[in-house]
Amino acid sequence: MKKYVFTLALMAMMLPLGAQNMQMAVDSLKKIYAPDGRTAVWKIDCEEHYKAWTLKGVVDNARNKDVILGEAKRLGIEVVDSIRVLENSLEKPWAIVKLAIASLRTDGRHAAEMATQAIMGMPVKVLEEKGDWYRVQTPDNYISYCPANSLQLATQRDMEAWRSAKRYIVTVYQSQLVEKPGSDATVSDLVLGNILEFKGKSGKWIKLATPDGRTGYVAQGDVKELAEWAQQKPDMKLVEKTARRMMGAGYLWGGTSTKVTDCSGLAKVCYFANGIILQRDASQQALYGKKIAAADWNQAKTGDLVFFGSASGRVTHVGIYLRGGQYIHCSGRVKINSVDPSASDYLTTPFLSISRIDGCVGMPGIVAVKDHKWYF
């Protein structure tokens, strides 16, 4: 990376002074430090003035601003810095999702396209306020907009207290937080992966609190202490079990929960049940793990991710490999098909690649919850 930046600077120095274009330099740096707009904010405009450039716009973190200003200095270009940094710009730069499921969008409008979902107890970094919405970053680094009424805002100290608190995680497909043990009066619905704070125990019921302080009881068999749960080892049988539990569930673009999902959301939900955070979209997931050629599908193992897309190689779909060529995926609904051309349930969509997650936890793009600093 350093070598590339040096080469860029050297090339610019070789140009006549009048041809040195700060915008070109900034755009080239963006390809290195913020290539994916789904996980980074980098919108910089450069305006040339006499003997100087004014740099205006926004980035999500201070490092990227330093990179831009450092490059200008290396190029010997005088700049006026008007770059805004989102990270830690708010009094409460963190939040915890307080609903069982929150829908996040590509813009701060209910009419905007659904981007992803977040679930109760998920910590998010708050980057920017936009009316009744917040631009947030989820633990997989995905950036989108969440309604303010879905979040419990938090200071750095609040987050430290939450991370050190005793918490429980929902380990069943769906559950309920009820007012009293055995009661039908619901405080909140709950789904797999929701995290709540421990408040006590009553027989076979655990008293828990939502991130915004609502308390109730959950059946002991539906939850597990988060610290203990996070120590689980990769178990592809659990990934498969979770996926099969969702058979027949409908498809929703941006869905990332047991209530409704899209193709990459299904993979995320099933791996999160095993304490593993995958990247959000299929095209991102395809970049990580141990790569296996599509033609070698007979070497695939249960839990491997299988990717599909266009004839040009663009990834647009993902499934979870089972065995014997079969994979489970969400396309219209959660169902099973095969990559074996001789099988009756074979689909003709171009089969592009396979990624093995088992054995790759801790590598880029594949993070164990126990090792994610936002959770612990």
C-alpha positions in Angstrom: 0.0 0.0 0.0 2.8 2.5 0.9 4.6 1.6 -2.3 1.4 2.4 -4.3 0.9 5.8 -2.7 4.6 6.7 -3.3 4.3 5.8 -6.9 1.2 7.9 -7.2 3.0 10.9 -5.7 6.0 10.3 -7.9 3.9 10.3 -11.1 2.1 13.5 -10.0 5.5 15.2 -9.4 6.5 14.3 -13.0 3.6 16.3 -14.4 3.8 20.0 -15.1 2.6 22.0 -12.2 -0.5 23.2 -14.0 -1.5 19.5 -14.8 -1.3 18.4 -11.2 -4.9 17.6 -10.3 -5.7 17.1 -6.6 -9.1 15.6 -7.5 -7.3 12.8 -9.4 -5.0 12.2 -6.4 -8.0 12.0 -4.0 -9.9 9.7 -6.3 -6.9 7.4 -6.5 -6.5 7.3 -2.8 -10.2 6.4 -2.4 -9.6 3.3 -4.4 -7.1 2.2 -1.8 -8.5 3.3 1.5 -12.3 3.4 0.8 -13.0 1.2 -2.3 -16.4 0.0 -1.1 -19.0 2.7 -0.5 -21.0 0.2 1.6 -18.4 0.2 4.3 -16.9 3.6 4.1 -17.8 7.2 3.6 -15.5 9.2 1.3 -17.0 12.1 -0.6 -14.4 14.7 -1.3 -14.6 17.6 -3.8 -11.5 19.6 -4.8 -11.8 23.1 -6.0 -8.7 24.8 -7.5 -8.0 28.3 -6.6 -4.9 30.4 -7.2 -1.9 28.4 -5.9 -4.1 26.3 -3.7 -6.9 23.7 -3.6 -9.9 23.7 -1.3 -10.8 20.2 -0.1 -14.5 20.0 0.9 -16.6 17.0 1.8 -16.8 14.2 4.3 -15.0 11.0 5.4 -16.1 8.5 8.1 -12.8 8.4 10.0 -9.8 10.6 10.9 -7.3 8.3 9.3 -8.7 8.9 5.8 -8.6 12.6 6.3 -4.9 12.4 7.4 -4.2 10.3 4.3 -5.6 12.9 2.0 -3.8 15.8 3.6 -0.6 13.8 3.8 -0.8 13.1 0.1 -1.3 16.8 -0.7 1.8 17.6 1.4 3.8 15.0 -0.4 2.8 16.4 -3.7 3.7 19.9 -2.6 0.2 21.2 -3.1 -1.2 23.9 -0.8 -4.7 23.1 0.4 -7.5 24.6 2.4 -8.9 21.9 4.7 -12.7 21.8 4.8 -13.0 18.0 5.3 -15.5 16.9 7.9 -14.9 13.7 9.8 -18.0 11.8 11.0 -16.3 9.4 13.5 -16.8 10.6 17.1 -18.4 13.9 16.0 -21.5 13.3 18.2 -21.8 13.5 22.0 -23.2 9.9 21.9 -21.2 8.2 19.1 -22.6 4.7 19.9 -26.0 3.1 20.0 -27.6 -0.3 20.8 -30.5 -1.5 18.7 -33.6 -1.7 21.1 -36.1 -3.5 18.9 -36.1 -7.2 18.1 -35.5 -6.2 14.4 -34.7 -2.8 13.0 -34.8 -2.0 9.3 -31.9 0.1 8.0 -32.1 1.9 4.7 -29.8 3.5 2.1 -31.0 7.0 3.0 -32.7 8.6 6.0 -36.2 8.0 4.5 -38.8 5.3 5.0 -39.2 5.2 1.2 -35.5 4.6 0.6 -34.3 1.2 -0.4 -33.8 -1.3 2.4 -30.1 -1.9 3.0 -30.0 -4.4 5.9 -31.4 -5.2 9.3 -30.1 -5.0 12.8 -31.3 -6.9 15.8 -31.8 -6.1 19.5 -28.5 -5.8 21.3 -26.4 -5.1 18.3 -23.9 -2.3 19.0 -23.6 0.2 16.2 -21.3 3.2 15.6 -23.3 6.4 15.1 -21.8 8.5 12.4 -24.3 11.2 11.7 -27.7 12.5 12.6 -30.2 13.3 9.9 -33.5 14.4 11.4 -35.3 11.4 12.8 -32.6 9.1 11.4 -29.0 8.2 12.2 -26.4 7.1 9.8 -24.8 4.1 11.5 -22.1 1.4 11.0 -22.9 -2.1 12.0 -20.3 -4.6 13.4 -19.7 -5.9 9.8 -18.7 -2.3 8.9 -21.9 -1.8 6.7 -23.1 1.8 6.6 -26.8 2.7 6.3 -29.5 4.7 8.0 -31.5 3.6 11.0 -34.7 5.3 12.5 -33.9 7.1 15.7 -36.7 5.3 17.5 -35.0 1.9 16.9 -31.8 2.9 18.8 -30.7 3.5 22.4 -28.0 6.1 22.0 -24.9 5.7 24.2 -21.7 7.5 25.3 -18.4 5.8 25.3 -18.8 5.2 29.1 -22.3 3.7 28.5 -20.8 1.2 26.0 -18.1 0.2 28.4 -20.7 -0.5 31.1 -22.8 -2.5 28.6 -19.8 -4.6 27.5 -18.9 -5.5 31.1 -22.5 -6.3 32.1 -23.8 -9.8 32.3 -25.9 -10.4 29.1 -27.9 -13.2 27.6 -28.5 -14.0 23.9 -31.5 -15.6 22.4 -30.6 -19.0 20.9 -33.9 -20.1 19.5 -35.6 -19.1 16.3 -38.1 -16.9 18.0 -39.1 -16.1 21.6 -40.9 -13.5 23.8 -40.0 -11.2 26.6 -43.1 -11.3 28.9 -44.2 -9.3 31.9 -44.2 -12.2 34.4 -43.1 -15.8 34.3 -45.6 -17.8 32.2 -47.5 -14.7 31.3 -49.0 -14.0 27.8 -48.5 -10.2 28.3 -45.6 -9.4 25.9 -43.0 -6.8 26.5 -41.2 -7.5 23.2 -40.9 -10.1 20.6 -37.5 -11.7 20.3 -35.5 -13.4 17.6 -32.4 -15.5 17.3 -29.3 -13.4 18.2 -31.1 -10.7 20.3 -29.0 -9.6 23.3 -30.4 -8.4 26.6 -29.0 -7.5 30.0 -29.4 -9.9 32.9 -31.5 -8.7 35.8 -32.2 -11.8 37.8 -33.8 -15.3 37.8 -37.1 -16.7 38.9 -37.2 -20.5 38.7 -36.9 -21.5 35.0 -37.3 -17.9 33.9 -34.5 -15.3 33.3 -35.3 -11.7 34.0 -33.8 -9.5 31.3 -33.8 -5.9 30.2 -33.9 -4.5 26.7 -31.3 -1.8 25.8 -33.9 0.9 26.6 -34.6 -0.5 30.0 -37.8 -2.5 29.5 -37.8 -5.6 31.7 -39.5 -8.9 31.5 -38.9 -12.7 31.6 -37.7 -15.2 29.0 -37.9 -19.0 29.3 -34.5 -20.2 30.5 -34.2 -22.7 27.6 -34.5 -19.9 25.0 -31.4 -18.0 26.1 -27.8 -18.5 27.1 -25.3 -16.3 28.8 -23.5 -14.3 26.1 -20.0 -14.8 27.4 -20.4 -18.5 27.5 -22.2 -18.6 24.1 -19.4 -16.6 22.5 -16.9 -19.3 23.3 -18.5 -21.9 21.1 -16.3 -23.4 18.4 -17.2 -23.4 14.6 -19.9 -26.0 14.1 -21.2 -26.4 10.6 -23.9 -28.7 11.8 -25.4 -25.7 13.7 -25.1 -23.5 10.6 -27.0 -26.2 8.7 -29.6 -26.6 11.5 -30.3 -22.9 11.6 -30.7 -22.7 7.8 -33.1 -25.7 7.7 -35.1 -24.1 10.5 -35.8 -21.3 8.1 -37.0 -23.5 5.2 -40.0 -21.9 3.4 -39.4 -18.4 4.9 -40.0 -15.6 2.3 -37.4 -13.4 0.7 -37.0 -9.7 1.5 -34.3 -7.5 0.0 -32.2 -6.4 2.9 -33.6 -8.9 5.3 -31.1 -10.2 7.9 -33.1 -11.9 10.6 -35.0 -15.1 11.3 -38.3 -13.4 10.4 -37.3 -12.6 6.9 -34.1 -12.6 4.9 -32.4 -12.2 1.6 -29.7 -14.6 0.3 -26.7 -13.1 2.0 -28.8 -12.4 5.1 -29.5 -16.1 5.4 -25.8 -16.8 5.5 -25.2 -14.1 8.1 -28.0 -15.3 10.3 -26.9 -18.9 10.2 -23.2 -18.1 11.0 -24.1 -15.6 13.7 -26.0 -18.4 15.4 -22.5 -20.0 15.6 -20.9 -16.8 16.9 -19.4 -15.7 13.6 -19.9 -12.4 11.9 -19.8 -12.5 8.0 -19.8 -9.5 5.7 -23.2 -8.2 4.6 -23.6 -8.7 0.9 -22.9 -11.8 -1.3 -20.3 -9.9 -3.3 -18.5 -9.0 -0.1 -18.7 -12.5 1.4 -17.2 -14.0 -1.8 -14.0 -12.1 -1.1 -13.1 -14.0 2.0 -12.5 -17.5 3.3 -10.6 -20.4 1.6 -11.4 -20.3 -2.1 -12.5 -23.4 -4.0 -13.2 -23.4 -7.7 -16.8 -24.0 -8.7 -15.8 -26.9 -10.9 -14.4 -28.6 -7.8 -17.8 -28.5 -6.0 -17.4 -32.2 -5.1 -14.7 -31.0 -2.7 -17.1 -28.7 -0.9 -18.1 -29.4 2.7 -21.2 -28.6 4.7 -21.3 -24.9 5.6 -19.2 -23.7 2.7 -20.7 -20.7 0.9 -21.5 -21.1 -2.8 -21.7 -18.1 -5.0 -23.6 -17.4 -8.2 -24.0 -14.5 -10.5 -23.6 -13.2 -14.1 -21.6 -14.7 -17.0 -19.1 -11.9 -16.5 -18.3 -13.1 -13.0 -20.3 -10.5 -11.0 -21.5 -12.1 -7.7 -25.2 -11.6 -7.1 -26.3 -14.6 -5.0 -25.1 -16.9 -2.2 -26.1 -20.2 -0.7 -24.9 -22.6 2.0 -23.6 -25.9 0.8 -25.1 -29.0 2.4 -23.8 -32.2 0.8 -24.1 -34.2 -2.4 -24.2 -31.0 -4.5 -27.2 -29.6 -2.6 -27.2 -26.1 -1.1 -29.8 -24.1 0.8 -30.5 -20.5 -0.2 -33.1 -17.8 -0.2 -34.5 -17.1 -3.6 -38.2 -16.3 -3.5 -38.1 -18.4 -0.3 -35.6 -20.5 1.6 -35.2 -23.7 -0.3 -32.8 -26.3 -1.5 -31.3 -26.7 -4.9 -28.2 -28.4 -6.4 -25.0 -27.4 -8.2 -24.9 -30.8 -9.9 -26.1 -30.5 -13.5 -27.5 -34.0 -13.4 -29.7 -33.3 -10.4 -33.5 -32.7 -10.8 -33.2 -29.6 -8.6 -30.3 -28.1 -10.5 -30.4 -24.4 -11.3 -28.7 -23.0 -14.4 -27.6 -19.7 -12.8 -23.9 -19.3 -13.4 -22.0 -21.0 -10.6 -18.9 -18.8 -9.8 -17.0 -20.0 -6.7 -17.0 -21.5 -3.3 -15.7 -20.1 0.0 -14.9 -22.1 3.1 -15.5 -20.3 6.3 -14.6 -23.2 8.7 -11.0 -22.8 9.6 -10.8 -19.2 8.5 -12.4 -17.5 11.5 -10.2 -14.6 12.6 -9.1 -13.9 9.0 -10.2 -10.7 7.2 -14.0 -10.5 6.7 -14.7 -13.4 9.1 -14.9 -12.3 12.8 -15.8 -14.2 15.9 -18.2 -12.3 18.1 -16.0 -13.0 21.1 -13.1 -11.2 19.4 -15.2 -8.2 18.2 -14.4 -5.2 20.4 -17.8 -3.7 20.0 -19.3 -6.7 21.8 -16.6 -7.4 24.5 
